[in-house]
């Protein structure tokens, strides 16, 4: 029987739940009504069926993502899985090719995912665009090199009163960042406020000054987690956002005041988190960078137009020649990006090959997000172009912050 590529129906969503439960070993719950099945709309799926049997699943959440000051439509790819007996038959490639066309038609100029295996998604033009920095620090080692522990007042809130203050501050915190999602209620519930875990209830510390709330940290607290007879508690940071460094310092000082805590963990800090610059003994953070999310440019000219660019003293122009994009031929060609003094961009297709940077759509995603500079990629032989073009690319694609996505989806 021929394999049919199509959306799942409402009556077939249980098969997607069971597929995710098996392929990912229960990471997202067991049974047909796990989080994968219940969070996806059937219209967001694209699957392979052998008759009535689901053999490959695929979904795309319709997210909105911050892109250096702007909000853009973003396809969050999820639930990708194939029955073992149907693998190595090109089903994911068939689905991915169709999905990229669909994402473009929906106006999702950029797509992203959390890669189970990097090799799979690199062949489809995805690039690793940010890491999660993990910390594990004892409260006795939370000290600042300049003894400035911050001056904000701290208020501790519990569920459900903590939800709205966190939402309001998060919206301000992510405004000029890259890769952060406009969180839906499901993302808030699953990634920040979920209390149905062994970690216990969720608390929120709110840092405020005379101008109002300036930062927050969401966390859990549990005893008998650390092999220390006097400080056996573990404090797990779920989410951390700040508008001022004073609020950031104040929240860390609040955490340090938990004398019975022998370990503070934060598994999804951004790579440009300032703790390493501010702590007296930054090595005691035991920082480790783990692979973060991956992104692909679905529609290169639209993605380039929609992204935010930093204001500058003078207009700047760079041309990028995207090598043949086998899954999205509309991306192939030379694109000129001209950014004026206010940060507004004009993107046009050109034939001119002077001062052009040659790259793949995967390499462009790295530069586009600010993950790597053009100079870094040129030194690695990933892109090619004259020195002045490399310099202009780094000027144009500069970001306020390193890209980061703390939310799994």
N, C-alpha and C positions, 0 to 999 in steps of 0.2 A: 504493500500500500504506500502511496506517495505521502511524503511528509508535508503537512499543511502549516504555513506560517500565518498566524493571525492573533488577534486579541483573545484573551480568555473571556468567557462569559461569567456572569455572577455565579452560576451554578458550578463553575469549574475552579473557583478561587480556592476551594479546599485542596485541590491538587497542587496549587502553588504553595500553600502552607506546608503540605507534606513533603514537597520537593525541597523546600528550604530547610525543613527539619532534618531531612536525611543528608543532603549535600553539605550542610554546615554543622552537622553533628549536634544539633540541638542548641546552637548558640543563640538562636532567636526564638526558642521555645519549641516544644514538641506538639504534635497533633495538627489537625487541619485548620484550627482557628488561632494560630500563633500570630505574633506581631506582624510578620511578613504578609500573611493573608489578609489581616484585618485593616492594615494601613494603606493598602493599595486599592485604587479604583480599577475595575476591569478594563476601562478605557486606557489606562496608563500601562497596560501590559502588552507584550508582544512575545508570543510563545510558539513552540513547535509541537505539533500534535501528530501522533501516529494513530489515525482513527480517532477514537475518543480519549486516548491515553496521552497525557502531557509528558513530553520527553525532554524539553528544554524550556526553562522559564526565564523571563526577563521583564523588568519594569522600569519606568522612569517617573520619578516624582516631579511635579511641576513647581520647583522652588524659585525663590528670588534670592540672588546672591549679591553681596557687596563687592564692588570692583573699583577700589581706590577712590571712593567718594560717590560713585554712582551705583544705582540698583539695576541689575540686569536679569532677564529671564534665564533660568538655569535648569538643565535637566539632570536630576539626581538619579543615576542608574543604580538599580538594586535588584536583588533576588535573581542573580544570574546563576543558573545551575542546569546541569544535564545529567540524566541517568547514565551511570557508568557504561552500560551496554550500548548507548547511543553516541558515545564520545568518539572523537577523531573522524567525524563525518561532515565537518564543516557547518554544523547547525548554528553555532554561535556567530560565525562569520556572516551567514545569511541573515540572521536576526540583526546583528550589529549594523550591517549595511542598510537594511530597511529602517532600523531605529534612527540612524543618523539623518536619513531623509525626513522621517517623521518629526524629529526634533527641530530640524530647520523649518519645516512648515508650521510648527507651533511657535516659532519665534525664539526658540531656545538656542542662542548663538554659542553657548558654552555648555558642555556636559561634564559631569564629574562622577567619581565612584571611589569606593574603598576596595582596593585590589586584593583578592585572595592570593593571587600569584602575579607578580609584576610582568613576567614574560608573556602572559596571555594578553594583557592590555596594551603593552608597548607596541605590539604588532598592529593594533588598531589606532595608533596615533596618540595614545594617552601618555602624559608625562607626570611624574611625581612632582607635586607643586607645594611642598611644605611638609614639615615634620611635626610630630608631637614630642615636645620635650617633657621627660618624666623626671620628677624629683622624689627623693625619699630623705627627709631631713629630721633630725631630732630637734625638739623645741629648744633645747639648751644651745643649739647652734644657730638659732635665728637671731642674729645681731647684725647691726649695720656698721659699716666701716667708719662712718662719721658720727655714730651715736645718735642719729636723727631717726627716731622711731615713729615720726608722724605726729600730727596734732589734731586729727579728726576725732570726734566723738563716735563711739560705737554702740549700736543698738542691735540686740540679737532677737530675731524673729523666728517663728516656727510656721509650719504649714497650717492653714492655707494663706495666712496673712502675708507671707513673704513673697508670694507669687507676683503680684502687681509691681512692688518696688523693684524686683529683679528685672522684670520685663522692660520697665521704663528706662532703667540704667543701661541695660543691654542694648537697646535701640540707639542710645547716644554713643556707647562704647564702640560699636561696630561701624559707625557712620563712615569713617575714612579708611577702614581696613579692607583687606582683600581676602575673599574666600569664605567669610562668615555668612551664614544663612539667616534670612528673615524667619525666625523660628515659628513654626506652627505650634498649636497646643500639644500635638503628639510629640514633637521634638522636645519641648519643655518637659513633658511628663516622662518620656523614656530616658532622656539624657541628663536631666538635672533633678527633677523632683520625684523620681520613682522611689517609693518607700517600701516596696515589696521585695526587698533584698535583705541578705544577712547583715548589711551595713547599718541598718536601723533607720531612725527618722532623719529627715533632712532639716538642717538649720540654715539660716541666712544671717550673716553679720553685715550690717549696713553702716558704712562710714559717711559721716556728714560734717560739713563745716558751716560757716555762717550763710553760705549760699545754697544750702540744702544737700541732699544726698550726692556723693561723689564717687562711690564705689561699693562693691558688694563681693562677698565670697559665700558660695553655697557649699555645704560640707556635711559629712556624717561623722559620728563619734562612737567608737565601740571599745570596750575593755577586753582584756585578755587576748590581745592581738600581737603584742610585742614581748619577746622574752626578756623582760626587765622587771625586777621585783618591785620597784618603786614607780615606774612609768610604763605600765603595760597597755595603755590605751593607744589607739590609732585614729588619727583624724584624716579623713579622705576628702580632698577638695574636689568637688564636682564641677564647679564653674567659678570664674574669677573675672571681674570686670572693673575697670577704674577709669575715671576721667582725669584724675590728677595723680602725680607721684606721691603727694602727701597722703592721699587716700590709700594708695598702694602700700606705702610704708606702715600706715596705721593698721591696716588689715593684717599684715604679717605680724605686727606687734601684738595684736589681739590673739592671733593664733599662738604666738610664743608664750602667752600668759596661761596656757593650758598646761599646768605643771605636771599633771599625771599622764600627759601624752609623750610617748617615747618615739613616735614616728608620725610624720606628716607626709602624706603622699599627694602628688598632683600628676596625673598621667597624661594630661592633654594641654600642657602649657605651650604657648607659641614660642618659636625658636628665638625671637627677639625679646623675650621676657626679660625685664631689667634686673632680676634677682642676682644674676652672676656679676653685675656691675656694682650692686649695692651692698651685698652681704660681706661681713668681715672675713668669713671663711667660705667663699663660694664653693670650694671643693666638697664641703660637707653637705651640699645639696645632692651630691651623687647624681648629677645630671646625666641623662642619657637621651639621645635623639632617636626616635623610632619613625619609621615611614608613616607619612600621613596620607591625605587623600590624593587622588589623581584627577587631572582634567584634560579635556580635549576641546579644541576649537571646532565647533560644528559649522559655523559660518564665519570665515575669517574676516571679510570686510565689515560685517555687522558687529562682530565682537570687538574689532578695533575701533569702530565708531562709538560703541556704547560704553566702553571702558572710561573711567575717569583718568585725567592726566593732570599733573601738577602745574600750577601757574609758573611762568618763567619770565625772564627779562626780555627775551626775544623769541620770535617764532623759530621752529625747528622742523626740518623735514628729513625723513629717512625712507628708503625703499627696501622692501623685503620681497624676495622671490621665493615663493613656496613651491617646492618640488612636487612632482605628481602625487596627488592625494588620491589613492586608489578607491577609497570609500566615499569621498566627497570631492568630485572633480571640479565643482564650482570654486573650490579653494585654490586650485592650481593657478599660478601666474604671478605677476609682479604687482605689488600693492604699494602705493605711495601714501604715507601718513604724514600729514602736515598739522602740527599743533601750534596754535597761536599763543600769544602772551597770557591769555586768560585760562588756557588749558582746554580750549575747544578744539576738537579734531575733525579734519576732513580727510576721508579715505577715498582714493580713486584707483582704478585699474590703469596701468601705464605699460607702454612697450619699451620705454627707455631702460637700458641695461647699465647705465653709468652709476657708479657709487651704490651698487646694490649688494645687499646681504643675502646670500643664498642659504636656505635652511629647509628643514622638513616642518610639517605642521606640528609635530611633537616638540621640536626645538623651539618653535615660535611660542608654544604654550608656556614653556619655561621662562622665556623673556617677558611675555605678556603679563604674567602674574608677578613678576619680580622675584621669582625663585632663584634664578641665576642671571647674572649679567651677561650681556653679549660678549664682553671681554673674556669671561670665564669659559663660555662655550667655544669661542674662537680658539682659546688656548688648548682646549681639549679636542680640537678638530671637528667639532659638531656643526659649526657654521663657518662660512667663508665670506670675506668681504674686506674692502680697504679699511685702513685704520680710521679714517674720518667718518666712515659709515658706522663702524663699531662704536665710536665715541658718541655719535648722534643717537644711536639706538639706546645706549645707556642713559642718555639725557632724557629722551622721550619716555622710556618705559620705567623711569624711576617711580617708586611707590613710597607712600607714607610709612607703611609697615610691611614686614615680611608676610607673605600669604599664610593663612592658617584656617583650618576648619575643625573646630572642637567637636562637631556633631557627627556621630555615626548615623548612617541611613541605609 
